[in-house]
Amino acid sequence: MIVPRYPFRILTVAVVVLLSSCAPTIVQEPTQLAAGTGKSFRLTRAAEVRLSTGYSTTLRANTRWELVGTISQGEVYRTRDQVVTLEGAHIHEGYVVVKQGALVGFYLPVERTFSPVTGSQPLSVEP
Amino acid sequence: MKIRSVAIVVASMLLCACATSGPKFSEMASSMPAAKTDMGRIYFYRTTALGAAVQPDVRLNGEVVGKAVPNGFFYADRAAGNYQVATETEVERKLTFTLDSGQVRYVRLNISMGFFVGHVYGELVDEAKGREEIADMRYTGTGTTP
């Protein structure tokens, strides 16, 4: 029988590789979007948003965001100036959800769910 | 001697796996048919030859539309709506996004470390970045429209 010389080290590396290949899924809550239009804002300063999965997503400065509707958690805005995705075990396109000038989470248009961020994040915006 | 022979065979297999034929995107972009007016286009491409032997099917809403071939690209024209791109090796990875009529989406097929086999997954990238990265990729598809 062949016994590895450093069994604990090999096991540790195997566990690290296994864990790094299994990211947690994005937290999602069911929600309902009431379509809306007519409002927009420009983000004047970039915002880096930390996700509960350990990944982050960056909203770039000078991007224009158009209202697409409202959910119970806030107003939903979409931009055509950049791609916004949320990464965990899978990757989802997201629209930002804003309440009283702060980012409170993301609306996932395909899943039709809300994904909250931990602690709302104030946004620097102008009309 | 035996080790040398094995090394040559493995190297040949790797090189075969890396060799992607077909015209480059930059060479065929002007002659590629445009998507119909009521449809959008999704480009899929894989820039890295890392894990070249791992080439899973790429499924778009459950339908196989191509393979994740290193340095290759293909596209699919679809009606506006919601889409899910799925790739599977030892785990299944999914990407979800919306597509509008006339919109062009770029999905880069990345590879990350897995336990036994690398994980190939789709990532939605900005149009400007997608156009830049896809330029040197070679066509591996047939162009699919439902």
Interface residues (C-beta under 8 A of the other chain):
Chain A: A14 V17 L18 S20 S21 C22 Q82 V83 T85 A89 H90 I91 H92 E93 L108 P109 V110 E111
Chain B: N82 Y83 Q84 V91 R93 K94 L95 T96 F97 T98 S112 M113 G114 F115 H119 Y121 G122 E123 L124 V125 D126
